[in-house]
Structures are given as C-alpha cells and as structure tokens.
Amino acid sequence: MLNSPAKMKVRKKRTEGNHETQS
C-alpha cells in the first residue's frame, strides 16, 4: 500500500507539471 500512494503522488505531480508546461 506504500507503493500505491507514492506512485499516485508522483503521477499527479508529473501530470500537473506537464499541464503547466503545455499551457
């Protein structure tokens, strides 16, 4: 369960960063 939230947090941060860069 530690890998679940950790991966989700990384994916969310990467998605937000990509979204800001594209914008």
Biopython code that builds the backbone (N, CA, C, O; Angstrom):
import numpy as np
from Bio.PDB.StructureBuilder import StructureBuilder

atoms = [
    (1, "MET", "N", (0.852, -1.207, 0.000)),
    (1, "MET", "CA", (0.000, 0.000, 0.000)),
    (1, "MET", "C", (0.887, 1.257, 0.000)),
    (1, "MET", "O", (0.428, 2.353, -0.322)),
    (2, "LEU", "N", (2.129, 1.080, 0.358)),
    (2, "LEU", "CA", (3.010, 2.268, 0.372)),
    (2, "LEU", "C", (3.364, 2.661, -1.068)),
    (2, "LEU", "O", (3.587, 3.834, -1.371)),
    (3, "ASN", "N", (3.408, 1.671, -1.928)),
    (3, "ASN", "CA", (3.759, 1.957, -3.335)),
    (3, "ASN", "C", (2.561, 2.582, -4.056)),
    (3, "ASN", "O", (2.722, 3.332, -5.019)),
    (4, "SER", "N", (1.376, 2.264, -3.576)),
    (4, "SER", "CA", (0.156, 2.785, -4.248)),
    (4, "SER", "C", (0.079, 4.315, -4.136)),
    (4, "SER", "O", (0.003, 4.998, -5.158)),
    (5, "PRO", "N", (0.097, 4.855, -2.935)),
    (5, "PRO", "CA", (0.003, 6.313, -2.748)),
    (5, "PRO", "C", (1.251, 7.016, -3.273)),
    (5, "PRO", "O", (1.166, 8.132, -3.786)),
    (6, "ALA", "N", (2.375, 6.387, -3.150)),
    (6, "ALA", "CA", (3.630, 7.014, -3.614)),
    (6, "ALA", "C", (3.595, 7.165, -5.133)),
    (6, "ALA", "O", (3.965, 8.212, -5.665)),
    (7, "LYS", "N", (3.155, 6.131, -5.819)),
    (7, "LYS", "CA", (3.104, 6.207, -7.292)),
    (7, "LYS", "C", (2.042, 7.225, -7.720)),
    (7, "LYS", "O", (2.233, 7.968, -8.683)),
    (8, "MET", "N", (0.942, 7.247, -7.005)),
    (8, "MET", "CA", (-0.145, 8.182, -7.362)),
    (8, "MET", "C", (0.332, 9.625, -7.172)),
    (8, "MET", "O", (0.022, 10.506, -7.974)),
    (9, "LYS", "N", (1.082, 9.846, -6.108)),
    (9, "LYS", "CA", (1.560, 11.217, -5.828)),
    (9, "LYS", "C", (2.538, 11.634, -6.944)),
    (9, "LYS", "O", (2.492, 12.772, -7.413)),
    (10, "VAL", "N", (3.386, 10.751, -7.352)),
    (10, "VAL", "CA", (4.374, 11.080, -8.402)),
    (10, "VAL", "C", (3.650, 11.319, -9.724)),
    (10, "VAL", "O", (3.998, 12.229, -10.476)),
    (11, "ARG", "N", (2.669, 10.516, -9.992)),
    (11, "ARG", "CA", (1.952, 10.641, -11.277)),
    (11, "ARG", "C", (1.189, 11.973, -11.278)),
    (11, "ARG", "O", (1.142, 12.669, -12.292)),
    (12, "LYS", "N", (0.612, 12.307, -10.161)),
    (12, "LYS", "CA", (-0.171, 13.558, -10.110)),
    (12, "LYS", "C", (0.782, 14.753, -10.282)),
    (12, "LYS", "O", (0.459, 15.723, -10.968)),
    (13, "LYS", "N", (1.930, 14.668, -9.663)),
    (13, "LYS", "CA", (2.884, 15.803, -9.755)),
    (13, "LYS", "C", (3.382, 15.904, -11.207)),
    (13, "LYS", "O", (3.526, 17.007, -11.734)),
    (14, "ARG", "N", (3.636, 14.795, -11.831)),
    (14, "ARG", "CA", (4.155, 14.805, -13.216)),
    (14, "ARG", "C", (3.054, 15.342, -14.154)),
    (14, "ARG", "O", (3.331, 16.107, -15.078)),
    (15, "THR", "N", (1.850, 14.939, -13.905)),
    (15, "THR", "CA", (0.738, 15.388, -14.775)),
    (15, "THR", "C", (0.536, 16.894, -14.613)),
    (15, "THR", "O", (0.299, 17.608, -15.588)),
    (16, "GLU", "N", (0.632, 17.359, -13.387)),
    (16, "GLU", "CA", (0.421, 18.808, -13.153)),
    (16, "GLU", "C", (1.558, 19.595, -13.815)),
    (16, "GLU", "O", (1.322, 20.644, -14.415)),
    (17, "GLY", "N", (2.754, 19.103, -13.707)),
    (17, "GLY", "CA", (3.897, 19.811, -14.291)),
    (17, "GLY", "C", (3.771, 19.841, -15.812)),
    (17, "GLY", "O", (4.045, 20.861, -16.444)),
    (18, "ASN", "N", (3.363, 18.743, -16.379)),
    (18, "ASN", "CA", (3.218, 18.677, -17.842)),
    (18, "ASN", "C", (2.102, 19.616, -18.287)),
    (18, "ASN", "O", (2.199, 20.265, -19.328)),
    (19, "HIS", "N", (1.072, 19.676, -17.507)),
    (19, "HIS", "CA", (-0.081, 20.526, -17.868)),
    (19, "HIS", "C", (0.346, 22.007, -17.850)),
    (19, "HIS", "O", (-0.040, 22.798, -18.711)),
    (20, "GLU", "N", (1.141, 22.341, -16.853)),
    (20, "GLU", "CA", (1.559, 23.753, -16.739)),
    (20, "GLU", "C", (2.519, 24.087, -17.886)),
    (20, "GLU", "O", (2.487, 25.194, -18.424)),
    (21, "THR", "N", (3.348, 23.153, -18.246)),
    (21, "THR", "CA", (4.321, 23.414, -19.320)),
    (21, "THR", "C", (3.584, 23.554, -20.654)),
    (21, "THR", "O", (3.922, 24.409, -21.473)),
    (22, "GLN", "N", (2.583, 22.714, -20.861)),
    (22, "GLN", "CA", (1.835, 22.773, -22.132)),
    (22, "GLN", "C", (1.027, 24.062, -22.194)),
    (22, "GLN", "O", (0.883, 24.671, -23.254)),
    (23, "SER", "N", (0.510, 24.462, -21.058)),
    (23, "SER", "CA", (-0.319, 25.685, -21.033)),
    (23, "SER", "C", (0.603, 26.852, -21.363)),
    (23, "SER", "O", (0.156, 27.999, -21.408)),
]
sb = StructureBuilder()
sb.init_structure("model")
sb.init_model(0)
sb.init_chain("A")
sb.init_seg("    ")
for serial, (resi, resn, name, xyz) in enumerate(atoms, 1):
    if name == "N":
        sb.init_residue(resn, " ", resi, " ")
    sb.init_atom(name, np.array(xyz, "f"), 0.0, 1.0, " ", f" {name:<3s}", serial, name[0])
structure = sb.get_structure()
